[in-house]
Structures are given as structure tokens and as C-alpha cells.
Amino acid sequence: MLGKVTCRLVKPAETKSKTDWDHFTWNFSNLAEQQREDTLRVRHEGRSVRNESGIQARWDVFRNNNRIKERIGEVDTWRVALEQTVATIDLELKKIVSAKEAVEQAIETKVIEL
């Protein structure tokens, strides 16, 4: 064990000049700034789309509810009109039936008298 030599191999560091280093950091900074701007833009667009779709959905619900209310009112109006018409027809039928019975009795009395 005395004769064992351990050595550590170290890769020599690559040296860069000041201008290379400045260029590298400038590129890195610009790339980071670009990504930050893209992220903010995408976040803003997502927020805008979410807001617009929420607003659109609320307006759609509002319009649909108004259409349904109008349709319900229209159907109610028709229902009332039809009920009145049916009542009028029933009244006329009763009058016709009573008139028919009166005519039949008058005919019977005329036939009996003859």
C-alpha cells in the first residue's frame, strides 16, 4: 500500500477572453429578456382570452334567458287566447244545442197539433 500513487486528473479550464465573455453574457441576457417578454405576452393573451370568453358566455346566457322569457310570454298569450276561443266555442255549442232542442220541441208540438 505504500507504493500506491493516487492522482487526480483535472480538465484544464477553458479560458475565454473578456470580449467573448461579454458577448456570451449579452446573448444570454437578451435570450432571457426575450423569453420573459414572450412569457408575459402569452400570460396576457391567456388572461384576455379567458376574460373575453367569460364575458361572451355571460352575454350568451343573458340573451338566451331573455329569449326564453319572451317565448314563455308568447306561449302564455297563445294559451290564454286558445282557452278563450275554446270557452267561446263551448258557449256557442250550448246555445246551438238548446236552440236545436227548442226547434225539435216546436216541431213535435206542430206534429201533435196536426
C-alpha positions as CSV (number, residue, x, y, z in Angstrom):
1,M,0.0,0.0,0.0
2,L,2.9,2.3,0.3
3,G,3.7,2.2,-3.3
4,K,0.2,3.2,-4.5
5,V,0.1,6.7,-6.0
6,T,-3.2,8.4,-6.4
7,C,-3.5,11.2,-8.8
8,R,-6.4,13.3,-9.7
9,L,-6.9,14.3,-13.3
10,V,-8.4,17.8,-13.7
11,K,-9.5,19.0,-17.0
12,P,-7.9,22.3,-17.7
13,A,-10.4,25.2,-17.7
14,E,-11.1,26.8,-21.0
15,T,-10.1,30.4,-20.8
16,K,-12.3,33.0,-22.5
17,S,-11.3,36.5,-23.4
18,K,-13.2,39.4,-21.9
19,T,-14.9,40.2,-25.2
20,D,-16.1,36.6,-25.6
21,W,-17.4,36.6,-22.1
22,D,-19.2,39.9,-22.6
23,H,-20.7,38.7,-25.9
24,F,-21.8,35.4,-24.2
25,T,-23.4,37.3,-21.2
26,W,-25.1,39.8,-23.6
27,N,-26.6,37.0,-25.7
28,F,-27.7,35.2,-22.5
29,S,-29.3,38.3,-21.1
30,N,-31.1,39.1,-24.4
31,L,-32.4,35.5,-24.6
32,A,-33.6,35.7,-21.0
33,E,-35.3,39.0,-21.7
34,Q,-36.9,37.7,-24.9
35,Q,-38.3,34.6,-23.0
36,R,-39.6,36.8,-20.2
37,E,-41.4,39.0,-22.7
38,D,-42.8,36.0,-24.5
39,T,-44.0,34.6,-21.2
40,L,-45.6,37.8,-20.2
41,R,-47.3,38.2,-23.6
42,V,-48.6,34.6,-23.5
43,R,-49.9,35.1,-20.0
44,H,-51.6,38.4,-21.0
45,E,-53.1,36.8,-24.1
46,G,-54.4,33.9,-22.0
47,R,-55.9,36.2,-19.5
48,S,-57.5,38.2,-22.3
49,V,-59.0,35.1,-23.9
50,R,-60.3,33.9,-20.6
51,N,-61.9,37.3,-19.9
52,E,-63.4,37.6,-23.4
53,S,-64.8,34.0,-23.3
54,G,-66.2,34.7,-19.8
55,I,-67.9,37.9,-21.0
56,Q,-69.1,36.2,-24.1
57,A,-70.6,33.3,-22.1
58,R,-72.3,35.8,-19.7
59,W,-73.9,37.7,-22.7
60,D,-74.9,34.4,-24.3
61,V,-76.7,33.3,-21.1
62,F,-78.3,36.7,-20.8
63,R,-79.6,36.6,-24.4
64,N,-80.8,33.1,-24.0
65,N,-82.6,33.9,-20.8
66,N,-84.3,36.9,-22.5
67,R,-85.3,34.8,-25.5
68,I,-86.8,32.1,-23.2
69,K,-88.7,34.7,-21.2
70,E,-90.1,36.2,-24.4
71,R,-91.0,32.7,-25.7
72,I,-92.7,31.8,-22.4
73,G,-94.7,35.1,-22.6
74,E,-95.7,34.4,-26.2
75,V,-96.8,30.8,-25.4
76,D,-98.8,32.1,-22.4
77,T,-100.5,34.7,-24.7
78,W,-101.4,31.9,-27.2
79,R,-102.6,29.6,-24.4
80,V,-104.9,32.3,-23.0
81,A,-106.2,33.1,-26.5
82,L,-106.9,29.4,-27.2
83,E,-108.6,28.9,-23.8
84,Q,-110.9,31.9,-24.6
85,T,-111.6,30.5,-28.0
86,V,-112.5,27.1,-26.6
87,A,-114.8,28.7,-24.0
88,T,-116.5,30.8,-26.7
89,I,-117.0,27.7,-28.8
90,D,-118.4,25.7,-25.9
91,L,-120.8,28.6,-25.2
92,E,-121.9,28.6,-28.8
93,L,-122.3,24.8,-28.8
94,K,-124.6,25.0,-25.7
95,K,-126.6,27.7,-27.4
96,I,-126.9,25.6,-30.6
97,V,-127.9,22.5,-28.6
98,S,-130.6,24.5,-26.7
99,A,-131.8,26.0,-30.0
100,K,-131.9,22.6,-31.6
101,E,-133.9,21.2,-28.7
102,A,-136.3,24.2,-28.9
103,V,-136.8,23.6,-32.6
104,E,-137.4,19.8,-32.1
105,Q,-140.0,20.6,-29.4
106,A,-141.7,23.1,-31.7
107,I,-141.8,20.5,-34.5
108,E,-143.2,17.9,-32.1
109,T,-145.9,20.3,-30.9
110,K,-146.8,21.1,-34.6
111,V,-146.9,17.5,-35.5
112,I,-149.1,16.7,-32.5
113,E,-151.5,19.5,-33.3
114,L,-151.9,18.3,-36.9
